[in-house]
């Protein structure tokens, strides 16, 4: 199998016009270079810690003796020995969420461990934790105990329902977060006898991580004016404000959206936006032509491809020039506009029967018409745009003796690069190093 092939699919089409060439990644410190983050290891806050580490912060993840619990759950890397797996050094969730961090093992239940943690916090700019059961307060190392000793400290608590309120302390998983918070209602199929679908890959925790990152950066920026702050992040609320139209449609219009396969949840059913291309892949067409320029471009493309005589609705496309913009209201109320609009959608579906998904994507995008290929995870990393941007990032893991490709940083800063800097740490890998830095 070549680099551009994937199981069950023909070769990808690597040709991609580059209208805005981007410079190669540069070496140098990241935008958060000089910021120290102490992260008490927990799956709720791990992705936020990763974003901070990829941004150049010195993120020290504090694990209990024997390693974080998440190391023993979920999938492990192919080729890892039983010993490496048992030690928690081949866990893919740990690898993905902890790139660029340093690891120290501390037993906070012991006085020596608690004192070392206090010393660490004294050197920190940020503390990141997910204690929803009050354990840190019992141990005397919560934000109320330690923030007075470090007035500029930003302390971020990421918990299921926030640190206060009637649900504080209730438990949550990524599954229940997406269900109770609302996003799952909008995900699934047109057939509502089929239950809603949860997005995989711990999407809820990634929502949380992004909000935590924004809050931490805001608090760091505000330190000069306000000093340190305690950030109390409610994961349930973070999920709810990430429901696209659902929450606001209800709040503004008292209407309930309904899930639809491959398109936005909406109060009323909308037309399908996905079409199957000649190579078997699917293309999400987004919004079909609605302006004269877009209809002209679509007609010209069909002429270039020699498909005019084969498409019965071609003559309808010319009427697209009669409307400055086909608004959704106009499409719904004017039968003629609805017919022309549907002809544009049908034309895209017809062209897709003759071209690969990638050819469709490039052809539509270069003509100013929104579209996106439905790539499989392995195909995403072969996408020529992702490659040109330097997104796939190989990291060597000596635990299994080979490189592993990671998803890179989605943001490019020209003067202070954000990037995956090195692999996730092994259990307590940097304990001696960090204690020496503290003089312990």
Secondary structure as GFF3:
##gff-version 3
##sequence-region A 1 440
A	DSSP	beta_strand	36	40	.	.	.	ID=ss1
A	DSSP	alpha_helix	46	54	.	.	.	ID=ss2
A	DSSP	beta_strand	58	63	.	.	.	ID=ss3
A	DSSP	three_ten_helix	69	72	.	.	.	ID=ss4
A	DSSP	alpha_helix	82	86	.	.	.	ID=ss5
A	DSSP	alpha_helix	92	97	.	.	.	ID=ss6
A	DSSP	beta_strand	102	105	.	.	.	ID=ss7
A	DSSP	alpha_helix	111	122	.	.	.	ID=ss8
A	DSSP	beta_strand	126	129	.	.	.	ID=ss9
A	DSSP	alpha_helix	135	139	.	.	.	ID=ss10
A	DSSP	alpha_helix	143	146	.	.	.	ID=ss11
A	DSSP	three_ten_helix	147	149	.	.	.	ID=ss12
A	DSSP	beta_strand	154	159	.	.	.	ID=ss13
A	DSSP	alpha_helix	174	181	.	.	.	ID=ss14
A	DSSP	three_ten_helix	183	186	.	.	.	ID=ss15
A	DSSP	alpha_helix	203	221	.	.	.	ID=ss16
A	DSSP	alpha_helix	223	226	.	.	.	ID=ss17
A	DSSP	beta_strand	230	234	.	.	.	ID=ss18
A	DSSP	alpha_helix	235	240	.	.	.	ID=ss19
A	DSSP	alpha_helix	246	253	.	.	.	ID=ss20
A	DSSP	beta_strand	258	260	.	.	.	ID=ss21
A	DSSP	beta_strand	263	266	.	.	.	ID=ss22
A	DSSP	beta_strand	274	276	.	.	.	ID=ss23
A	DSSP	beta_strand	282	284	.	.	.	ID=ss24
A	DSSP	alpha_helix	292	305	.	.	.	ID=ss25
A	DSSP	three_ten_helix	308	310	.	.	.	ID=ss26
A	DSSP	alpha_helix	314	317	.	.	.	ID=ss27
A	DSSP	three_ten_helix	318	322	.	.	.	ID=ss28
A	DSSP	alpha_helix	328	333	.	.	.	ID=ss29
A	DSSP	alpha_helix	335	352	.	.	.	ID=ss30
A	DSSP	alpha_helix	357	365	.	.	.	ID=ss31
A	DSSP	beta_strand	372	373	.	.	.	ID=ss32
A	DSSP	alpha_helix	377	380	.	.	.	ID=ss33
A	DSSP	alpha_helix	384	388	.	.	.	ID=ss34
A	DSSP	beta_strand	392	397	.	.	.	ID=ss35
A	DSSP	beta_strand	402	407	.	.	.	ID=ss36
A	DSSP	alpha_helix	431	437	.	.	.	ID=ss37
###
